[in-house]
Amino acid sequence: MDTFSYCVQIGATGTVPVKVNSAQFDDGYKQVSGVGINSVAETWSLTSKGPLADMQKVRNFLTSHCTASFYWNNPWGERKMYRVKADSITPNFVTGQYVELSFTFEQAFAP
């Protein structure tokens, strides 16, 4: 399995949604339980910047990993599996030869 080893900009933003089932009762009691064995699936909004040739390599990695999982060490230092969110790859040509790529990683639980 591939590993994403390209540099990303400092300041990554993550979300850690926890999926739960809940039932609220009239007496104020609320019952809550997790949904499945993978009820916590984090996402990371990331940016990588650099020369056009370097960013083409990053873009190629990103587009080829929307359906295939890869390993990445998140800002917590945890090595986990992710996929690229398919509609999240956004290039910004700062100049003709300098590109900023924004993208989102979604945690995956299988290759």
Secondary structure as GFF3:
##gff-version 3
##sequence-region A 1 111
A	DSSP	beta_strand	13	15	.	.	.	ID=ss1
A	DSSP	beta_strand	20	24	.	.	.	ID=ss2
A	DSSP	beta_strand	30	34	.	.	.	ID=ss3
A	DSSP	beta_strand	43	51	.	.	.	ID=ss4
A	DSSP	alpha_helix	52	64	.	.	.	ID=ss5
A	DSSP	beta_strand	70	73	.	.	.	ID=ss6
A	DSSP	beta_strand	79	84	.	.	.	ID=ss7
A	DSSP	beta_strand	90	95	.	.	.	ID=ss8
A	DSSP	beta_strand	98	107	.	.	.	ID=ss9
###
